[in-house]
Amino acid sequence: MTPGKKIPIFVDGVVLNGPQTDVKAGEKFVEEVCRLIMEEVVLKATDVNEKVCEWQPPEQLRQLLDLEMRDTGESQDKLLKLCQDVIHFSVKTNHPRFFNQLYAGLDYYSLAARIITEALNPSIYTYEVSPVFLLVEEAVLKKMIECVGWKEGDGIFNPGGSVSNMCAMNLARYRHCPDIKEKGLSGLPRLILFTSAECHYSMKKAASFLGIGTQNVYFVETDGRGKMIPEDLEKQIWQARQEGAVPFLVCATSGTTVLGAFDPLDEIAEVCERHGLWLHVDASWGGSALVSRKHRWLLHGIHRADSVAWNPHKMLMAGIQCSALLVKDKSDLLKKCYSAKATYLFQQDKFYDVSYDTGDKSIQCSRRPDAFKFWMTWKALGTSGLEERVNRAFALSRYVHSLPVRWSAIPEFVPILHWPKSCIKTLAAVQYSRSAP
Ligand SMILES: Cc1ncc(COP(=O)(O)O)c(C=O)c1O
C-alpha cells in the first residue's frame, strides 16, 4: 500500500472515509456569499437611495425566483445568482425607511454576533457543546435580573416574547399545581388568569395551547391610556371565585403592543399578594426602559413580579429572536417544571459541573444562543449606551406625537416604533409603492 493512501471502507455501496462534500467548492461559495452579504445587505443598509424592497405580488415573485427543487443540484454560479435574487427581492429591514411594527433599526454588533453563531452553529443545551454561549447566557441573565431589581433569580432565553409568556403561564400553573406535570389536566378545576384588555395576543394563544382555554382568560378593563385598572382586577378575581373557578395568575403588561401603556405594577402586585396569585409581567417591549434611569419609573414595582418576559430584540435592537424569561424563584422551579432528564443528553456523571447543562430549563431541545446577540451589543455600547438608545426612543416618540398626523411629516430618523397609530395604518402600502426617493 502506498503510504498515506487510505483504503476505502465500503458499507452498503457507500465509501465511508471519502469526503462528504466538495470542501473547496463549499468554502469558495461561503466566501462569495459573505462578500454579497457585505455589499448588498450591510453596506446598502443605511442608504436611503436604495429601495426598501423590490416589491412583487406572489404570482410574479414565484416566476422571478427559481423555487423548484430538482433531482440534480445546481451549479455554484446558479446558486450565487439565487442568493442575489433572495436578497434583491427581500425586505431590507435595516433600511432607514423600513416602517413596520417593533423594529428599531440596525445594530452592527448584534449582527456580527448573529453571523458568528450562524457559522459556529451551536446549540445551548449542554456545556460540552456550547461552553462560551452558556456562560454568556448566564452573564446576560444575571444583568437583566439585576435590572429588574432582584438580588437573585433564574431565567432562560426563548424564541420570542410569545414563547416567554407561554412558558411563564405554564410555570405559574405548575407552581399552583405541581402534579400537573405527571397527571395532566384531567383532575384540575377551572383555572383562570387575568390580563388587561390591551395585552398582547400571545396571552390568548398560550391559554389555548396550554389547555387553559381562551374563555378562562379574564380581560381586565383599562383606563383611557390603556393601563390595567387594579380595582377591576380585584373585582374580577372575586367574580371568578364566586363562579367556583380558581384564579392562579395575573399577567400585567409593561409597554402594551398598540398604545405603549405601562400597567401600574405596584398596585397590581398588592392585589396579587392579597390573593396569592403569580404575577407575570409581559415587558417584552417596555422592559428595555429598565436600563434608563430616566424612564425606569414606568416599571415601578416590577421587582414584586414572579416572572418577567423581556425582549432585547425590540427597543434595544438585538437581532430577532432575543427574548428572556426571568424568574424570581430560587428553588429551581424552572428546571423542575420543564426538565425531562433525558439520559442520552443530560448525563449526571460528566467530566465537568453538570449544573451548567441548563438546557433542561427550556421547553426546547436544540436552542440558539440568542443571549450572545444582546451581550455583544451590551459589550459594545455599555449600559450607558443602552440607556441612550432607550432615551432616544422615548424622545423620538414624544417628538412624533407632537407632529401633525401626516406620515410624510415624519422624518426618516424616527423608526416606526415611535409613530402614532394613525400614521402607521397607511404605511405598508405607501412604503412598497414608492421607489427610492
Ligand atoms: C407586549 C408584547 N408582548 C409580547 C409580544 C410578542 O413578542 P414576540 O414577537 O417576540 O413573540 C409582543 C410583540 O409585539 C408585544 O408587543
The ligand as an SDF file (V2000), in Angstrom:
LIG
                    3D

 16 16  0  0  0  0  0  0  0  0999 V2000
  -46.2870   43.4320   24.6410 C   0  0  0  0  0  0  0  0  0  0  0  0
  -45.8370   42.3250   23.7510 C   0  0  0  0  0  0  0  0  0  0  0  0
  -45.7180   41.0900   24.2680 N   0  0  0  0  0  0  0  0  0  0  0  0
  -45.3230   40.0480   23.5240 C   0  0  0  0  0  0  0  0  0  0  0  0
  -45.0180   40.2140   22.1990 C   0  0  0  0  0  0  0  0  0  0  0  0
  -44.6190   39.0310   21.3940 C   0  0  0  0  0  0  0  0  0  0  0  0
  -43.2400   39.0310   21.1930 O   0  0  0  0  0  0  0  0  0  0  0  0
  -42.6030   38.1330   20.0200 P   0  0  0  0  0  0  0  0  0  0  0  0
  -42.9480   38.8240   18.7470 O   0  0  0  0  0  0  0  0  0  0  0  0
  -41.1430   38.1520   20.3280 O   0  0  0  0  0  0  0  0  0  0  0  0
  -43.2130   36.7750   20.1220 O   0  0  0  0  0  0  0  0  0  0  0  0
  -45.1380   41.4760   21.6130 C   0  0  0  0  0  0  0  0  0  0  0  0
  -44.8300   41.6490   20.1870 C   0  0  0  0  0  0  0  0  0  0  0  0
  -45.0800   42.6160   19.5830 O   0  0  0  0  0  0  0  0  0  0  0  0
  -45.5540   42.5590   22.4110 C   0  0  0  0  0  0  0  0  0  0  0  0
  -45.6980   43.7860   21.9020 O   0  0  0  0  0  0  0  0  0  0  0  0
  1  2  1  0
  2  3  1  0
  2 15  2  0
  3  4  2  0
  4  5  1  0
  5  6  1  0
  5 12  2  0
  6  7  1  0
  7  8  1  0
  8  9  2  0
  8 10  1  0
  8 11  1  0
 12 13  1  0
 12 15  1  0
 13 14  2  0
 15 16  1  0
M  END
$$$$
